[in-house]
Amino acid sequence: MAQDPKTTVTPTEAETTDPGPSQQTPLWQRSTESLLVDFATNADEGLTTAEAKKRLQANGPNELTAKKQSNLLRFLKQFNNSIIYILAAAALMTFFMHHYSDSIVIGLVIVANAFIGYFQERSADNALDRIKALLVSEAVVYRDGQKVTLPARELVTGDIVQLEAGDTVPADLRLIDADNLKIQESALTGETDSVEKGEDPLAVAELPLAERSNQAFASTAVTNGSGRGIVTVTGAQTEIGHIQQNVAEVKQQTTPLMKNLNSLGLGLSVAILIAAVLLFALGMWTHVYSLPTLLIAVITMVVGSMPEGLPASTSVVLAMGTQAMTKQNVIVKTLPAVETLGAVDIVNTDKTGTLTKNEMTVTDILTPQDTYTVSGVGYDADGQVQNDAGQAVDWQKDADLEWLVQIAGQTSDAEFHEEDGQWVLTGEPTDGALTALYHKLVGADPDPQEI
């Protein structure tokens, strides 16, 4: 492949520690030479260790940071509704009336309701952590003219990163070399097909993310070939960092259920207060009871009118709905969302990795003689071939099936390795589907013979 000559630029002490494009021209339209000048780097030697240290101190590490809500604040938030305010007032009244058992019961109801909501939100509040997990831990970088492996968090703008098949891109890069390079960008674009990459500048000034063929983005996976790229942005400034920021900035809205409960609490408070005033005024006007007796009667009426069981009952019902949805592989982040989801007719959502596992697999086989289905989920090794009646079939006794399985193993160069109990694909998704079929039926990795 013909490549542009590489400009050699050696960083000096006078250069800025925050280099970057000095023009308004998009990165994908820039030549390799101008990028090397703007980022004050060297295509063959990379940055010096001293220069990289300066840039790391100036710009911070290449990692995503999220503002985590403290557990105490999340717990205290569960007390922020009008019904709880009423129950708290009732608990105080009964306490000062020396009805300690009633105070304890009401207090336990309030605390139990808070714990139910707290643990449910805590168990599902992991969207930001899942995004951070997409970033790779190490990267191959050129430093001081040597190819070294460094923690990805130490990458800085201007670093020259080496990419090979099976790697995860550690930061947003502008490619300067590409040898049959293909990258799967489903983490960003949702497209399962790998994208062919090159190093040549593109002519179009405005391009969507999926069409920037000379850029590589953090968290995407190299499925084929090799290449090198200049780190253009790191950390929160990467495309995956922008996604994390958007997720973090989503504001929680009050659901219809919470609006109704708050309205109910406010209405009850007003009604109880009016009734208490009228009862007290009537008692004072008739002079039937003494003032202490009248006060006790009014307070007793107020306490008896409090719906102390309503918050706990609501939380229990919503928690039951959450558990039912969990069995259907639906994660509910907050309890009130169960009620809102029950009124939804149409859901617009991303498919890849959300509704699917982003694991292409063989599910049906058609031969000249019959049709078959393949059981199992995703890349898992468990599965078998079944006929139309759902009965297991010995594929080795069917000449067509055996021939197909052998072809699947010989024509694919995809590989699997296990990470944290999950099978991870290196290679093209289609090849991965064939390799997974072979692995599922044969119980071993294919051994393709090169011709």
JOTA-V59387 format. One record per residue. SS is DSSP state (H for helix, E for strand, L for the rest). NEAR is the number of other ideal C-beta (glycine too) atoms within 10 Angstrom. D_LAST is the distance of its C-alpha to the last C-alpha in whole Angstrom. Layout:
BEGIN
ss:SS near:NEAR d_last:D_LAST
ss:SS near:NEAR d_last:D_LAST
END
This chain:
BEGIN
ss:L near:9 d_last:24
ss:L near:4 d_last:27
ss:L near:13 d_last:30
ss:L near:14 d_last:33
ss:L near:8 d_last:35
ss:L near:15 d_last:36
ss:L near:17 d_last:40
ss:E near:11 d_last:41
ss:L near:19 d_last:44
ss:L near:12 d_last:46
ss:L near:21 d_last:48
ss:L near:9 d_last:51
ss:L near:7 d_last:54
ss:L near:5 d_last:56
ss:L near:15 d_last:53
ss:L near:11 d_last:53
ss:L near:18 d_last:51
ss:L near:12 d_last:50
ss:L near:21 d_last:48
ss:L near:14 d_last:47
ss:L near:16 d_last:47
ss:L near:9 d_last:50
ss:L near:9 d_last:50
ss:L near:6 d_last:50
ss:L near:13 d_last:47
ss:L near:17 d_last:44
ss:H near:20 d_last:41
ss:H near:19 d_last:38
ss:H near:15 d_last:40
ss:L near:20 d_last:41
ss:L near:15 d_last:39
ss:H near:22 d_last:37
ss:H near:15 d_last:40
ss:H near:16 d_last:43
ss:H near:23 d_last:42
ss:H near:21 d_last:41
ss:H near:16 d_last:45
ss:H near:20 d_last:46
ss:L near:24 d_last:44
ss:L near:20 d_last:45
ss:L near:29 d_last:42
ss:E near:20 d_last:40
ss:L near:22 d_last:36
ss:L near:11 d_last:35
ss:L near:16 d_last:37
ss:L near:25 d_last:38
ss:E near:27 d_last:42
ss:L near:17 d_last:44
ss:H near:12 d_last:45
ss:H near:10 d_last:49
ss:H near:24 d_last:48
ss:H near:24 d_last:46
ss:H near:14 d_last:48
ss:H near:19 d_last:51
ss:H near:25 d_last:49
ss:H near:18 d_last:48
ss:H near:11 d_last:52
ss:H near:12 d_last:53
ss:H near:17 d_last:50
ss:L near:14 d_last:50
ss:L near:16 d_last:46
ss:L near:28 d_last:43
ss:L near:16 d_last:44
ss:L near:24 d_last:46
ss:L near:14 d_last:49
ss:L near:15 d_last:51
ss:L near:6 d_last:55
ss:L near:12 d_last:55
ss:L near:12 d_last:58
ss:L near:8 d_last:60
ss:H near:10 d_last:60
ss:H near:8 d_last:64
ss:H near:9 d_last:64
ss:H near:17 d_last:62
ss:H near:17 d_last:64
ss:H near:12 d_last:67
ss:H near:15 d_last:66
ss:L near:21 d_last:66
ss:L near:16 d_last:70
ss:L near:10 d_last:70
ss:L near:17 d_last:72
ss:H near:17 d_last:75
ss:H near:22 d_last:75
ss:H near:19 d_last:74
ss:H near:15 d_last:77
ss:H near:23 d_last:80
ss:H near:24 d_last:79
ss:H near:15 d_last:79
ss:H near:16 d_last:83
ss:H near:24 d_last:83
ss:H near:23 d_last:82
ss:H near:14 d_last:85
ss:H near:18 d_last:87
ss:H near:23 d_last:87
ss:H near:15 d_last:87
ss:H near:10 d_last:90
ss:L near:15 d_last:92
ss:L near:8 d_last:91
ss:L near:17 d_last:89
ss:H near:10 d_last:86
ss:H near:8 d_last:84
ss:H near:19 d_last:84
ss:H near:19 d_last:83
ss:H near:13 d_last:80
ss:H near:15 d_last:79
ss:H near:24 d_last:78
ss:H near:18 d_last:77
ss:H near:13 d_last:74
ss:H near:20 d_last:73
ss:H near:21 d_last:73
ss:H near:14 d_last:71
ss:H near:13 d_last:69
ss:H near:25 d_last:68
ss:H near:20 d_last:67
ss:H near:13 d_last:64
ss:H near:20 d_last:63
ss:H near:23 d_last:62
ss:H near:16 d_last:61
ss:H near:13 d_last:58
ss:H near:22 d_last:57
ss:H near:18 d_last:56
ss:H near:13 d_last:55
ss:H near:13 d_last:52
ss:H near:16 d_last:51
ss:L near:14 d_last:52
ss:L near:13 d_last:48
ss:H near:14 d_last:47
ss:H near:17 d_last:47
ss:H near:11 d_last:45
ss:H near:11 d_last:42
ss:H near:20 d_last:42
ss:H near:16 d_last:42
ss:L near:10 d_last:40
ss:L near:17 d_last:37
ss:L near:22 d_last:37
ss:L near:16 d_last:35
ss:L near:9 d_last:37
ss:E near:14 d_last:35
ss:E near:24 d_last:33
ss:E near:16 d_last:32
ss:E near:23 d_last:34
ss:E near:20 d_last:35
ss:E near:18 d_last:39
ss:L near:13 d_last:41
ss:L near:10 d_last:38
ss:E near:10 d_last:36
ss:E near:11 d_last:33
ss:E near:13 d_last:34
ss:E near:10 d_last:34
ss:E near:16 d_last:37
ss:E near:14 d_last:39
ss:H near:22 d_last:38
ss:H near:20 d_last:42
ss:H near:19 d_last:43
ss:L near:25 d_last:41
ss:L near:27 d_last:43
ss:L near:27 d_last:43
ss:L near:27 d_last:41
ss:L near:28 d_last:39
ss:E near:25 d_last:35
ss:E near:24 d_last:33
ss:E near:18 d_last:29
ss:E near:26 d_last:27
ss:E near:13 d_last:24
ss:L near:18 d_last:22
ss:L near:15 d_last:24
ss:L near:22 d_last:27
ss:E near:20 d_last:30
ss:L near:27 d_last:32
ss:L near:29 d_last:35
ss:L near:30 d_last:37
ss:E near:26 d_last:38
ss:E near:28 d_last:36
ss:E near:23 d_last:36
ss:E near:24 d_last:32
ss:E near:23 d_last:32
ss:E near:20 d_last:28
ss:E near:24 d_last:26
ss:E near:15 d_last:22
ss:E near:12 d_last:20
ss:E near:27 d_last:23
ss:E near:19 d_last:23
ss:E near:26 d_last:26
ss:E near:22 d_last:28
ss:L near:24 d_last:31
ss:H near:21 d_last:33
ss:H near:21 d_last:35
ss:H near:19 d_last:37
ss:H near:19 d_last:36
ss:L near:14 d_last:35
ss:L near:12 d_last:32
ss:L near:18 d_last:29
ss:L near:15 d_last:27
ss:L near:22 d_last:25
ss:E near:19 d_last:27
ss:E near:13 d_last:25
ss:L near:25 d_last:27
ss:L near:15 d_last:28
ss:L near:21 d_last:31
ss:L near:15 d_last:33
ss:L near:18 d_last:36
ss:L near:17 d_last:37
ss:L near:8 d_last:40
ss:L near:10 d_last:41
ss:L near:10 d_last:44
ss:L near:6 d_last:44
ss:L near:15 d_last:41
ss:L near:7 d_last:40
ss:H near:11 d_last:38
ss:H near:12 d_last:35
ss:H near:13 d_last:35
ss:L near:21 d_last:35
ss:L near:19 d_last:32
ss:L near:22 d_last:32
ss:E near:24 d_last:34
ss:E near:28 d_last:33
ss:L near:20 d_last:35
ss:L near:28 d_last:36
ss:L near:25 d_last:35
ss:L near:25 d_last:32
ss:E near:22 d_last:28
ss:E near:22 d_last:25
ss:E near:23 d_last:22
ss:E near:22 d_last:20
ss:E near:17 d_last:20
ss:E near:15 d_last:23
ss:E near:26 d_last:26
ss:E near:23 d_last:30
ss:E near:26 d_last:33
ss:E near:24 d_last:37
ss:E near:26 d_last:38
ss:E near:24 d_last:41
ss:E near:21 d_last:43
ss:L near:26 d_last:43
ss:H near:21 d_last:44
ss:H near:16 d_last:47
ss:H near:16 d_last:46
ss:L near:25 d_last:42
ss:H near:19 d_last:41
ss:H near:23 d_last:41
ss:H near:24 d_last:44
ss:H near:13 d_last:46
ss:H near:16 d_last:45
ss:H near:22 d_last:46
ss:H near:15 d_last:50
ss:H near:9 d_last:50
ss:H near:13 d_last:49
ss:H near:15 d_last:52
ss:L near:7 d_last:54
ss:L near:8 d_last:55
ss:L near:4 d_last:58
ss:L near:10 d_last:59
ss:L near:9 d_last:61
ss:L near:11 d_last:64
ss:L near:18 d_last:63
ss:H near:11 d_last:66
ss:H near:18 d_last:66
ss:H near:18 d_last:67
ss:H near:12 d_last:69
ss:H near:11 d_last:71
ss:H near:20 d_last:72
ss:H near:16 d_last:73
ss:H near:11 d_last:75
ss:H near:15 d_last:76
ss:H near:20 d_last:77
ss:H near:14 d_last:79
ss:H near:11 d_last:81
ss:H near:17 d_last:82
ss:H near:17 d_last:83
ss:H near:10 d_last:85
ss:H near:11 d_last:87
ss:H near:19 d_last:87
ss:H near:11 d_last:89
ss:H near:10 d_last:91
ss:H near:14 d_last:92
ss:H near:16 d_last:93
ss:H near:11 d_last:95
ss:H near:11 d_last:97
ss:H near:15 d_last:98
ss:H near:17 d_last:99
ss:H near:10 d_last:101
ss:H near:11 d_last:102
ss:H near:18 d_last:103
ss:H near:12 d_last:105
ss:H near:8 d_last:107
ss:H near:9 d_last:108
ss:L near:8 d_last:109
ss:L near:10 d_last:108
ss:L near:13 d_last:106
ss:L near:10 d_last:106
ss:H near:10 d_last:104
ss:H near:8 d_last:102
ss:H near:11 d_last:102
ss:H near:18 d_last:101
ss:H near:14 d_last:98
ss:H near:13 d_last:96
ss:H near:15 d_last:96
ss:H near:17 d_last:95
ss:H near:18 d_last:92
ss:H near:14 d_last:91
ss:H near:14 d_last:91
ss:H near:19 d_last:88
ss:H near:21 d_last:86
ss:H near:11 d_last:87
ss:H near:15 d_last:85
ss:L near:22 d_last:82
ss:L near:14 d_last:79
ss:L near:22 d_last:78
ss:L near:13 d_last:75
ss:H near:19 d_last:74
ss:H near:25 d_last:71
ss:H near:17 d_last:70
ss:H near:13 d_last:70
ss:H near:20 d_last:68
ss:H near:21 d_last:65
ss:H near:15 d_last:65
ss:H near:13 d_last:64
ss:H near:21 d_last:62
ss:H near:17 d_last:60
ss:H near:11 d_last:60
ss:H near:17 d_last:58
ss:H near:21 d_last:56
ss:H near:12 d_last:55
ss:H near:12 d_last:54
ss:H near:16 d_last:52
ss:H near:13 d_last:50
ss:L near:7 d_last:49
ss:L near:6 d_last:47
ss:L near:7 d_last:45
ss:L near:11 d_last:48
ss:L near:11 d_last:49
ss:L near:22 d_last:52
ss:L near:15 d_last:53
ss:L near:17 d_last:57
ss:L near:25 d_last:59
ss:L near:22 d_last:61
ss:H near:19 d_last:58
ss:H near:22 d_last:58
ss:H near:17 d_last:61
ss:H near:15 d_last:59
ss:H near:14 d_last:56
ss:L near:10 d_last:58
ss:L near:9 d_last:59
ss:L near:7 d_last:56
ss:L near:4 d_last:55
ss:L near:4 d_last:52
ss:L near:7 d_last:50
ss:L near:4 d_last:48
ss:L near:6 d_last:45
ss:L near:11 d_last:41
ss:L near:11 d_last:39
ss:L near:14 d_last:36
ss:L near:14 d_last:36
ss:L near:10 d_last:40
ss:L near:11 d_last:40
ss:L near:13 d_last:36
ss:L near:14 d_last:34
ss:L near:17 d_last:32
ss:L near:19 d_last:29
ss:L near:20 d_last:27
ss:L near:19 d_last:26
ss:L near:20 d_last:26
ss:L near:13 d_last:29
ss:E near:8 d_last:29
ss:E near:20 d_last:27
ss:E near:10 d_last:28
ss:L near:13 d_last:27
ss:L near:5 d_last:28
ss:L near:9 d_last:31
ss:L near:13 d_last:32
ss:E near:10 d_last:31
ss:E near:20 d_last:31
ss:E near:16 d_last:32
ss:E near:18 d_last:30
ss:L near:13 d_last:32
ss:L near:17 d_last:32
ss:L near:10 d_last:33
ss:L near:14 d_last:30
ss:L near:21 d_last:28
ss:L near:15 d_last:30
ss:L near:14 d_last:28
ss:L near:8 d_last:31
ss:L near:20 d_last:31
ss:L near:16 d_last:30
ss:E near:21 d_last:30
ss:E near:14 d_last:33
ss:L near:12 d_last:35
ss:L near:9 d_last:37
ss:L near:6 d_last:40
ss:L near:8 d_last:39
ss:L near:9 d_last:38
ss:E near:10 d_last:35
ss:L near:17 d_last:32
ss:L near:10 d_last:30
ss:H near:18 d_last:27
ss:H near:11 d_last:25
ss:H near:8 d_last:28
ss:L near:18 d_last:27
ss:H near:10 d_last:24
ss:H near:15 d_last:23
ss:H near:20 d_last:23
ss:H near:14 d_last:21
ss:H near:11 d_last:18
ss:H near:21 d_last:19
ss:H near:23 d_last:19
ss:H near:13 d_last:16
ss:H near:12 d_last:14
ss:H near:22 d_last:16
ss:H near:21 d_last:14
ss:H near:15 d_last:11
ss:L near:12 d_last:11
ss:L near:21 d_last:13
ss:L near:14 d_last:13
ss:L near:20 d_last:17
ss:E near:16 d_last:19
ss:E near:17 d_last:23
ss:E near:10 d_last:25
ss:E near:10 d_last:29
ss:E near:7 d_last:32
ss:L near:5 d_last:35
ss:L near:5 d_last:34
ss:E near:13 d_last:32
ss:E near:16 d_last:28
ss:E near:16 d_last:27
ss:E near:23 d_last:24
ss:E near:20 d_last:22
ss:L near:22 d_last:20
ss:L near:21 d_last:20
ss:H near:18 d_last:23
ss:H near:14 d_last:21
ss:H near:20 d_last:18
ss:H near:24 d_last:21
ss:H near:19 d_last:22
ss:H near:24 d_last:19
ss:H near:26 d_last:19
ss:H near:27 d_last:23
ss:H near:24 d_last:23
ss:H near:24 d_last:20
ss:H near:21 d_last:22
ss:H near:21 d_last:25
ss:H near:23 d_last:25
ss:H near:15 d_last:23
ss:L near:8 d_last:24
ss:L near:10 d_last:22
ss:L near:12 d_last:19
ss:L near:21 d_last:16
ss:L near:8 d_last:13
ss:L near:13 d_last:10
ss:L near:7 d_last:6
ss:L near:5 d_last:4
ss:L near:4 d_last:0
END
